[in-house]
Amino acid sequence: MFEIGTDIVFIPKVKKTIDTYKSFIKKIYTEKEIEIASQIKEPYNFYATRFAAKEAIIKAFNGKYDFSEIEILKGKMGEPLPRIKNHPEYEIKLSLSYDKEYAIASCIVQKK
């Protein structure tokens, strides 16, 4: 199996959603992701790139998983380390980027 996914989000929309709906963060992000974001002065870029990444992964799996099952942590060099909870049989390569207004993510998923 080899699948790809990509997504782009408007960072101000993510910021507005987070500021308006406090429950949004706990529905979309894991405790570890929230902990990482809490250490960042301006966490909205982090949240936006993770949102785009989760959407890209969900698209690669044709909707098989939801946001709460996907976690994207940071490696030693700051690289994204994606995983699907309770499904270690997938290898996910992920690329994230953002500028002032947009965050984008692309992924390649392969069964190990």
JOLIN-V662138 format. One record per backbone hydrogen bond with DSSP energy under -0.5 kcal/mol. NH is the residue of the N-H (numbers start at 1). CO is the residue of the C=O. Records with the same first field share a line. If there is no record, write none. Layout:
NH->CO ; CO
This chain:
3->109
5->107
7->105
9->103
11->9 ; 101
13->10
14->10
15->11
16->12
17->13
18->14
19->15
20->16
21->17
22->20
24->21
25->22
26->22
27->23
28->24
29->25
34->30
35->31
36->32
37->33
38->34
39->35 ; 36
40->37
43->41
45->42
47->43
48->44
49->45
50->46
51->47
52->48
53->49
54->50
55->51
56->52
57->53
58->54
59->55
60->56
61->57
62->59
63->58
64->61
69->66
70->67
71->83
73->71 ; 81
75->79
78->75
81->73
82->80
83->71
85->69 ; 83
87->84
90->87
91->110
92->90
93->91 ; 108
95->106
97->104
99->102
103->9
104->97
105->7
106->95
107->5
108->93
109->3
110->91
111->1
112->89
